Amino acid sequence: MGTSLLTTDNSSTALREQKQAPHREPGGDRGLLRRLDKPAELFAHLTPNWFASIMGTGILATAAATLPLQFPGLRTGATVIWGIASLLLVLLVCATGVHWLRHKEAAVSHHRNPVMAHFYGAPPMALMTVGAGTLLIGKDVLGEHLALGIDVALWGTGTLLGLVTAVAVPYWQFTRFQTQEDSAFGGWLMPVVPPMVSASTGALLLPYIPAGEARMTLLLACYAMFGLSLFASVIIITLIWHRLTQHKIGAAAAVPTLWIVLGPLGQSITAANLLGGNAHLADSGTASSGTLTRAMAAFGILYGVPVLGFVLLWAAIATAITIRTARQGLPFSLTWWSFTFPIGTCVTGVSGLAAHTHLAVFAAMAVAGYALLLAAWVVVAARTFHGSVLQGTLFQDPGTASVSAWPIRRRQAPQSTGQAVRG
């Protein structure tokens, strides 16, 4: 009986101590990845939309290099950002390799997911963004010869992967994926935008291509990819407009993807001006060749300015919707990187217009846009660092993990699109 009383007393004491002890979450003793049971878990649910963080970081560097107004320290800061983007790209590529080796079933499931499959467009754009930054900025550190070699490798790989996603993902959507009338969202643009990035970053390689037929071939190939991406994007943007008109905003988690619409628009302005600006390099000296290259240069302005008008319209609408949603609760997820790269493409596009028109208004718009890009990047990068490196919640299963590791008011559970983009 005494033993029973002692056992009961010990049990009561243990229960009181357990209640009084602070709650320990998985990995609570670690300084990093606190909410993961074990560090290796970060590879289990890695998704392709993680590459959007590389895109958003890389564009911050390339946009700085092309700004019409250069400020003291801007080049140095851009070099640091390029270095960060390059390092993150290497780490993410390696992590993705581990994900495919250890969790092949989960990796294969991405291209079967009618939402996540569209984010296969992020890896090729990340490769080409870092490649362009290497040629524009990294040459100060690596030397022009090595920087060019790296850019050629990244551009070639990104272009090939981008053409594959531009064909494969729409094919899956036309033949396999089940969609609803309200399914269209900004992520549908992701697989068709890489060829536009190839066009703009390919223009940077024109001065290094042997003069003659090879240079003209690359120039025209870039224009072909420009058209491929442009017309596909116009169709998808129309579907998004129709969805918003008929079915309204939808899930709060998907609202940031509205900003992806600016991506192909801003990138197309960038491509048109970069290709037009370097078209003279392909001039063979004949009358027909000279007329063609001069027309290409004029096309950059004649195309860019009207599209910029629509960019401003969409940016105003997206801003109003984002503010409205944020007041009710905008959960943090990787889709917040949609606030960075698309804005960055608009900055590079306006910088191109400023370079060709020499108008102060475009220069001022480019600088203002870059300030907005920088502010957005700081916020999103800080939230991502907290949710990944510190908490580890962004590496958890999207179906069970909290959308945000930071306290935030939440709306009603998101619908199909919102759930899949949480990543």
Secondary structure, DSSP 8 states (H G I E B T S, - for coil): -HHHHHHHHHHHHHHHHHHHS----TTTTSSSSTTSSSGGGGGTT--GGGHHHHHHHHHHHHHHHH-SS--TTHHHHHHHHHHHHHHHHHHHHHHHHHHHHH-HHHHHHGGGSTTGGGGGGHHHHHHHHHHHHIIIIIHHHH-HHHHHHHHHHHHHHHHHHHHHHHHHHHHHHHHT----TT---GGGGTTTSHHHHHHHHHHTTGGGS-TTHHHHHHHHHHHHHHHHHHHHHHHHHHHHHHHHHHH-S--GGGGGGGGGGHHHHHHHHHHHHHHHHHGGGG--SSHHHHHHHHHHHHHHHHHHHHHHHHHHHHHHHHHHHHHHHHHH-----GGGGGGTHHHHHHHHHHHHHHHHH--HHHHHHHHHHHHHHHHHHHHHHHHHHIIIIIS-GGGS-TTTS-S-SS-----S---HHHHHT--
